């Protein structure tokens, strides 16, 4: 491999929108197991709290189970409200970002690779990260590059790259950074 590699990316509105929407869904899918546990626990506690057993209704235990079940259901509704609010806000930000990129369409985006770091340049900013603080993950047809210890993520697809630039990026990532699970 060369010591220094500069890859130019062309801006594609449809691919950018699809990638950003995918990443929003991907982040929320990671919290899905917690949501499933909340649903199961809420149903379990409400089921135990409303059991029609003789003598069981006279104890404070069924009331405690009912309250805990209602708390789980309330938490579930809060998570759903948070999901829909953040989805609306994220999609609005995606549209604003795409509008900004379309305004600067003549300025190219670059990925600069060398043995020490990876740099991503677009018309608005330049982000550089050393390989130790960079990781990558393949999800479906998407390549997610996490920079600065998972504080900043970039989503790429093979369609965004020219010729074998996508393979070059993958080779650098596999050689110098770490793969996430």
Buried (B, 14 or more C-beta within 10 A) or exposed (E): EEEEBEBEBEBBEEBBBBBBBBBBEBEBEEEEEEBEEBEEBBEBBBEBBEEEEEEEEEEEEBEEBBEBBBBBBEBBEEBEEEEEEEBEEBBEEBEEBBEEBEEEEEEEBBBBBBEEBBBBBBBEEEEEBEBEBBBBBEEEEBBBBBBEEEEBBBBBBEEBBEEEBBEBBBBBBEEBBEEEE
